[in-house]
Amino acid sequence: MIEVKVAHLGLDRTTNTPVVILQEKEGERVLPIWIGPAEASAIAMELAGVKFARPLTHDLLRTIIVGLGADLRRVLITGVKENTYYAELHIHRDDHVVHIDARPSDSIAVALRLKAPIFTQDDLLELTSVDTVEPEQGSSIDADSLRTSLQNLDPEDFGKFTP
């Protein structure tokens, strides 16, 4: 298992689909995972430190895990079959361990909220390659603009995700 971190969140311009790029914590290899707009928003909000007035689903999961006296020890991106990635949440409470099958996008959003490490199989990093392009000088959005944009999201906007 290799520990990874969220390196980038972007948009695949060929499919207009959000992509989260996981990168080896101590390396250069990356794992791109195409995700839905709601999960992309949840990940972007957590990375930017933005909170909605009411809890989102990933916030509720965090509250439930903590409220039950458990902790999320790790998220594992376990495999890919027919272009679908699989993940597991490893939740510990006392001497009980629960492994929950989950989508990687949701798992990453919950892991960020609980500060849990994310791991993947070494062979998944070997299978993938992606060209990343750094944003052009001056084209990045500042934290305040991102915060305002995320706070003004309408739930109907999730079907029209265009950063």
C-alpha positions as protocol buffer text, in pm:
chain_id: "A"
residue {
  index: 1
  type: MET
  ca { x: 0 y: 0 z: 0 }
}
residue {
  index: 2
  type: ILE
  ca { x: 117 y: 351 z: -88 }
}
residue {
  index: 3
  type: GLU
  ca { x: -7 y: 661 z: 94 }
}
residue {
  index: 4
  type: VAL
  ca { x: -145 y: 927 z: -137 }
}
residue {
  index: 5
  type: LYS
  ca { x: -271 y: 1283 z: -97 }
}
residue {
  index: 6
  type: VAL
  ca { x: -516 y: 1496 z: -290 }
}
residue {
  index: 7
  type: ALA
  ca { x: -288 y: 1687 z: -526 }
}
residue {
  index: 8
  type: HIS
  ca { x: -535 y: 1851 z: -761 }
}
residue {
  index: 9
  type: LEU
  ca { x: -902 y: 1880 z: -834 }
}
residue {
  index: 10
  type: GLY
  ca { x: -982 y: 1966 z: -1192 }
}
residue {
  index: 11
  type: LEU
  ca { x: -1203 y: 1915 z: -1490 }
}
residue {
  index: 12
  type: ASP
  ca { x: -1151 y: 1668 z: -1773 }
}
residue {
  index: 13
  type: ARG
  ca { x: -1223 y: 1897 z: -2065 }
}
residue {
  index: 14
  type: THR
  ca { x: -1290 y: 1605 z: -2301 }
}
residue {
  index: 15
  type: THR
  ca { x: -1584 y: 1479 z: -2092 }
}
residue {
  index: 16
  type: ASN
  ca { x: -1659 y: 1787 z: -1879 }
}
residue {
  index: 17
  type: THR
  ca { x: -1621 y: 1560 z: -1575 }
}
residue {
  index: 18
  type: PRO
  ca { x: -1449 y: 1653 z: -1247 }
}
residue {
  index: 19
  type: VAL
  ca { x: -1130 y: 1460 z: -1170 }
}
residue {
  index: 20
  type: VAL
  ca { x: -949 y: 1425 z: -838 }
}
residue {
  index: 21
  type: ILE
  ca { x: -578 y: 1362 z: -876 }
}
residue {
  index: 22
  type: LEU
  ca { x: -420 y: 1160 z: -599 }
}
residue {
  index: 23
  type: GLN
  ca { x: -40 y: 1172 z: -580 }
}
residue {
  index: 24
  type: GLU
  ca { x: 204 y: 957 z: -387 }
}
residue {
  index: 25
  type: LYS
  ca { x: 275 y: 1132 z: -60 }
}
residue {
  index: 26
  type: GLU
  ca { x: 647 y: 1073 z: -109 }
}
residue {
  index: 27
  type: GLY
  ca { x: 664 y: 1046 z: -486 }
}
residue {
  index: 28
  type: GLU
  ca { x: 559 y: 1166 z: -827 }
}
residue {
  index: 29
  type: ARG
  ca { x: 315 y: 899 z: -948 }
}
residue {
  index: 30
  type: VAL
  ca { x: -49 y: 1000 z: -968 }
}
residue {
  index: 31
  type: LEU
  ca { x: -388 y: 833 z: -975 }
}
residue {
  index: 32
  type: PRO
  ca { x: -667 y: 1026 z: -1154 }
}
residue {
  index: 33
  type: ILE
  ca { x: -1022 y: 934 z: -1050 }
}
residue {
  index: 34
  type: TRP
  ca { x: -1320 y: 1075 z: -1237 }
}
residue {
  index: 35
  type: ILE
  ca { x: -1586 y: 1181 z: -987 }
}
residue {
  index: 36
  type: GLY
  ca { x: -1929 y: 1342 z: -975 }
}
residue {
  index: 37
  type: PRO
  ca { x: -1994 y: 1715 z: -936 }
}
residue {
  index: 38
  type: ALA
  ca { x: -2138 y: 1683 z: -584 }
}
residue {
  index: 39
  type: GLU
  ca { x: -1830 y: 1497 z: -460 }
}
residue {
  index: 40
  type: ALA
  ca { x: -1603 y: 1744 z: -640 }
}
residue {
  index: 41
  type: SER
  ca { x: -1779 y: 2028 z: -460 }
}
residue {
  index: 42
  type: ALA
  ca { x: -1750 y: 1849 z: -125 }
}
residue {
  index: 43
  type: ILE
  ca { x: -1377 y: 1789 z: -176 }
}
residue {
  index: 44
  type: ALA
  ca { x: -1316 y: 2145 z: -300 }
}
residue {
  index: 45
  type: MET
  ca { x: -1504 y: 2291 z: -5 }
}
residue {
  index: 46
  type: GLU
  ca { x: -1302 y: 2091 z: 246 }
}
residue {
  index: 47
  type: LEU
  ca { x: -973 y: 2182 z: 78 }
}
residue {
  index: 48
  type: ALA
  ca { x: -1072 y: 2550 z: 84 }
}
residue {
  index: 49
  type: GLY
  ca { x: -1199 y: 2538 z: 444 }
}
residue {
  index: 50
  type: VAL
  ca { x: -1551 y: 2639 z: 339 }
}
residue {
  index: 51
  type: LYS
  ca { x: -1853 y: 2520 z: 538 }
}
residue {
  index: 52
  type: PHE
  ca { x: -2219 y: 2543 z: 443 }
}
residue {
  index: 53
  type: ALA
  ca { x: -2464 y: 2667 z: 707 }
}
residue {
  index: 54
  type: ARG
  ca { x: -2612 y: 2315 z: 728 }
}
residue {
  index: 55
  type: PRO
  ca { x: -2410 y: 1991 z: 720 }
}
residue {
  index: 56
  type: LEU
  ca { x: -2359 y: 1814 z: 390 }
}
residue {
  index: 57
  type: THR
  ca { x: -2374 y: 1434 z: 362 }
}
residue {
  index: 58
  type: HIS
  ca { x: -1999 y: 1394 z: 410 }
}
residue {
  index: 59
  type: ASP
  ca { x: -2017 y: 1614 z: 720 }
}
residue {
  index: 60
  type: LEU
  ca { x: -2299 y: 1394 z: 854 }
}
residue {
  index: 61
  type: LEU
  ca { x: -2088 y: 1082 z: 802 }
}
residue {
  index: 62
  type: ARG
  ca { x: -1807 y: 1246 z: 996 }
}
residue {
  index: 63
  type: THR
  ca { x: -2046 y: 1333 z: 1279 }
}
residue {
  index: 64
  type: ILE
  ca { x: -2184 y: 978 z: 1291 }
}
residue {
  index: 65
  type: ILE
  ca { x: -1839 y: 817 z: 1302 }
}
residue {
  index: 66
  type: VAL
  ca { x: -1717 y: 1051 z: 1576 }
}
residue {
  index: 67
  type: GLY
  ca { x: -2050 y: 1034 z: 1763 }
}
residue {
  index: 68
  type: LEU
  ca { x: -2027 y: 655 z: 1780 }
}
residue {
  index: 69
  type: GLY
  ca { x: -1684 y: 682 z: 1940 }
}
residue {
  index: 70
  type: ALA
  ca { x: -1514 y: 544 z: 1631 }
}
residue {
  index: 71
  type: ASP
  ca { x: -1243 y: 677 z: 1405 }
}
residue {
  index: 72
  type: LEU
  ca { x: -1163 y: 642 z: 1039 }
}
residue {
  index: 73
  type: ARG
  ca { x: -815 y: 491 z: 1037 }
}
residue {
  index: 74
  type: ARG
  ca { x: -770 y: 486 z: 662 }
}
residue {
  index: 75
  type: VAL
  ca { x: -926 y: 488 z: 321 }
}
residue {
  index: 76
  type: LEU
  ca { x: -802 y: 232 z: 71 }
}
residue {
  index: 77
  type: ILE
  ca { x: -847 y: 271 z: -303 }
}
residue {
  index: 78
  type: THR
  ca { x: -854 y: -102 z: -369 }
}
residue {
  index: 79
  type: GLY
  ca { x: -901 y: -157 z: -738 }
}
residue {
  index: 80
  type: VAL
  ca { x: -1048 y: -67 z: -1073 }
}
residue {
  index: 81
  type: LYS
  ca { x: -1280 y: -282 z: -1285 }
}
residue {
  index: 82
  type: GLU
  ca { x: -1430 y: -166 z: -1614 }
}
residue {
  index: 83
  type: ASN
  ca { x: -1326 y: 196 z: -1545 }
}
residue {
  index: 84
  type: THR
  ca { x: -1493 y: 194 z: -1201 }
}
residue {
  index: 85
  type: TYR
  ca { x: -1273 y: 248 z: -896 }
}
residue {
  index: 86
  type: TYR
  ca { x: -1342 y: 78 z: -564 }
}
residue {
  index: 87
  type: ALA
  ca { x: -1253 y: 187 z: -212 }
}
residue {
  index: 88
  type: GLU
  ca { x: -1291 y: 78 z: 149 }
}
residue {
  index: 89
  type: LEU
  ca { x: -1334 y: 279 z: 466 }
}
residue {
  index: 90
  type: HIS
  ca { x: -1157 y: 121 z: 764 }
}
residue {
  index: 91
  type: ILE
  ca { x: -1345 y: 232 z: 1075 }
}
residue {
  index: 92
  type: HIS
  ca { x: -1222 y: 132 z: 1422 }
}
residue {
  index: 93
  type: ARG
  ca { x: -1415 y: 141 z: 1747 }
}
residue {
  index: 94
  type: ASP
  ca { x: -1262 y: -13 z: 2055 }
}
residue {
  index: 95
  type: ASP
  ca { x: -1140 y: -353 z: 1935 }
}
residue {
  index: 96
  type: HIS
  ca { x: -1388 y: -374 z: 1644 }
}
residue {
  index: 97
  type: VAL
  ca { x: -1284 y: -301 z: 1287 }
}
residue {
  index: 98
  type: VAL
  ca { x: -1541 y: -243 z: 1015 }
}
residue {
  index: 99
  type: HIS
  ca { x: -1448 y: -237 z: 646 }
}
residue {
  index: 100
  type: ILE
  ca { x: -1709 y: -59 z: 436 }
}
residue {
  index: 101
  type: ASP
  ca { x: -1721 y: -80 z: 58 }
}
residue {
  index: 102
  type: ALA
  ca { x: -1751 y: 275 z: -75 }
}
residue {
  index: 103
  type: ARG
  ca { x: -1695 y: 493 z: -376 }
}
residue {
  index: 104
  type: PRO
  ca { x: -1351 y: 657 z: -378 }
}
residue {
  index: 105
  type: SER
  ca { x: -1498 y: 1005 z: -427 }
}
residue {
  index: 106
  type: ASP
  ca { x: -1712 y: 983 z: -113 }
}
residue {
  index: 107
  type: SER
  ca { x: -1430 y: 812 z: 76 }
}
residue {
  index: 108
  type: ILE
  ca { x: -1186 y: 1090 z: -9 }
}
residue {
  index: 109
  type: ALA
  ca { x: -1436 y: 1358 z: 100 }
}
residue {
  index: 110
  type: VAL
  ca { x: -1490 y: 1182 z: 435 }
}
residue {
  index: 111
  type: ALA
  ca { x: -1117 y: 1116 z: 482 }
}
residue {
  index: 112
  type: LEU
  ca { x: -1039 y: 1485 z: 434 }
}
residue {
  index: 113
  type: ARG
  ca { x: -1297 y: 1579 z: 698 }
}
residue {
  index: 114
  type: LEU
  ca { x: -1157 y: 1328 z: 948 }
}
residue {
  index: 115
  type: LYS
  ca { x: -791 y: 1387 z: 859 }
}
residue {
  index: 116
  type: ALA
  ca { x: -756 y: 1016 z: 778 }
}
residue {
  index: 117
  type: PRO
  ca { x: -481 y: 888 z: 550 }
}
residue {
  index: 118
  type: ILE
  ca { x: -563 y: 764 z: 201 }
}
residue {
  index: 119
  type: PHE
  ca { x: -382 y: 464 z: 53 }
}
residue {
  index: 120
  type: THR
  ca { x: -386 y: 286 z: -279 }
}
residue {
  index: 121
  type: GLN
  ca { x: -242 y: -28 z: -429 }
}
residue {
  index: 122
  type: ASP
  ca { x: 100 y: 19 z: -584 }
}
residue {
  index: 123
  type: ASP
  ca { x: -21 y: -147 z: -904 }
}
residue {
  index: 124
  type: LEU
  ca { x: -295 y: 116 z: -949 }
}
residue {
  index: 125
  type: LEU
  ca { x: -30 y: 388 z: -957 }
}
residue {
  index: 126
  type: GLU
  ca { x: 161 y: 180 z: -1213 }
}
residue {
  index: 127
  type: LEU
  ca { x: -146 y: 143 z: -1438 }
}
residue {
  index: 128
  type: THR
  ca { x: -224 y: 508 z: -1472 }
}
residue {
  index: 129
  type: SER
  ca { x: -56 y: 803 z: -1624 }
}
residue {
  index: 130
  type: VAL
  ca { x: -190 y: 1149 z: -1668 }
}
residue {
  index: 131
  type: ASP
  ca { x: -51 y: 1472 z: -1803 }
}
residue {
  index: 132
  type: THR
  ca { x: -108 y: 1751 z: -1560 }
}
residue {
  index: 133
  type: VAL
  ca { x: -87 y: 2110 z: -1662 }
}
residue {
  index: 134
  type: GLU
  ca { x: -17 y: 2375 z: -1403 }
}
residue {
  index: 135
  type: PRO
  ca { x: -259 y: 2668 z: -1415 }
}
residue {
  index: 136
  type: GLU
  ca { x: -144 y: 2963 z: -1619 }
}
residue {
  index: 137
  type: GLN
  ca { x: 5 y: 3254 z: -1429 }
}
residue {
  index: 138
  type: GLY
  ca { x: -277 y: 3459 z: -1282 }
}
residue {
  index: 139
  type: SER
  ca { x: -551 y: 3209 z: -1374 }
}
residue {
  index: 140
  type: SER
  ca { x: -593 y: 3052 z: -1032 }
}
residue {
  index: 141
  type: ILE
  ca { x: -891 y: 3143 z: -817 }
}
residue {
  index: 142
  type: ASP
  ca { x: -814 y: 3297 z: -479 }
}
residue {
  index: 143
  type: ALA
  ca { x: -953 y: 3150 z: -156 }
}
residue {
  index: 144
  type: ASP
  ca { x: -1210 y: 3426 z: -102 }
}
residue {
  index: 145
  type: SER
  ca { x: -1349 y: 3392 z: -455 }
}
residue {
  index: 146
  type: LEU
  ca { x: -1372 y: 3015 z: -416 }
}
residue {
  index: 147
  type: ARG
  ca { x: -1542 y: 3050 z: -77 }
}
residue {
  index: 148
  type: THR
  ca { x: -1798 y: 3295 z: -219 }
}
residue {
  index: 149
  type: SER
  ca { x: -1860 y: 3077 z: -522 }
}
residue {
  index: 150
  type: LEU
  ca { x: -1912 y: 2764 z: -313 }
}
residue {
  index: 151
  type: GLN
  ca { x: -2139 y: 2940 z: -64 }
}
residue {
  index: 152
  type: ASN
  ca { x: -2360 y: 3063 z: -347 }
}
residue {
  index: 153
  type: LEU
  ca { x: -2406 y: 2717 z: -500 }
}
residue {
  index: 154
  type: ASP
  ca { x: -2760 y: 2611 z: -569 }
}
residue {
  index: 155
  type: PRO
  ca { x: -2822 y: 2233 z: -545 }
}
residue {
  index: 156
  type: GLU
  ca { x: -2951 y: 2243 z: -903 }
}
residue {
  index: 157
  type: ASP
  ca { x: -2607 y: 2364 z: -1012 }
}
residue {
  index: 158
  type: PHE
  ca { x: -2464 y: 2017 z: -947 }
}
residue {
  index: 159
  type: GLY
  ca { x: -2603 y: 1903 z: -1281 }
}
residue {
  index: 160
  type: LYS
  ca { x: -2423 y: 2190 z: -1453 }
}
residue {
  index: 161
  type: PHE
  ca { x: -2077 y: 2169 z: -1291 }
}
residue {
  index: 162
  type: THR
  ca { x: -1837 y: 2397 z: -1474 }
}
residue {
  index: 163
  type: PRO
  ca { x: -1556 y: 2548 z: -1265 }
}
